């Protein structure tokens, strides 16, 4: 049933069947349900060069999805995430139809609190929905929250292995060049620690499709002040490699 509204983005339809459905593309099915999504292309290249992953298949399309397997953990697949909710979370919905049920995400985001040092890892508790994609999967709300049981499994593992982290909200936006000072201040007041472009959509797909989903985001560039600071966040190769390896272990725990 379509719940009408003056604003199209707020017209939620609870009909689970769509004209174009991921099931329409189910011409194959994975033999594993575990997937890691990363936004670190240089880590993918390193893993390929060192023979730690191997290409398993490519799902064709305008933006093909290339899937790899970890050689030492062949029941865990790895793919490079695509920017923004429609691409990243949309692909996640398609991959769910092909058998994916457990997903760990690792990426970086801009910090809204400059005391968060580069490389500090945040376990995503939820996302402020300042985008459009998630509203097609869940009724309108200001925040979409992660599954508490899944996050508890993640934090128990991190605690047991001495991995430092904190938990918090992200601000998911569609418009990287419209993070104005007033918007940044407003999102910070709401409790957001990091800004990024995928989490609200990924969390919404996971909730709608009943998938286990967790996300680790590390503090990157600084958008907390009047001027942007890069802080050299893309050069943290060790942190980024370790996060992928950590998610490889975590996806079997959730």
Order of alpha helices (4+ residues) and beta strands (2+ residues): beta-alpha-beta-beta-beta-alpha-beta-beta-beta-alpha-beta-alpha-beta-alpha-beta-alpha
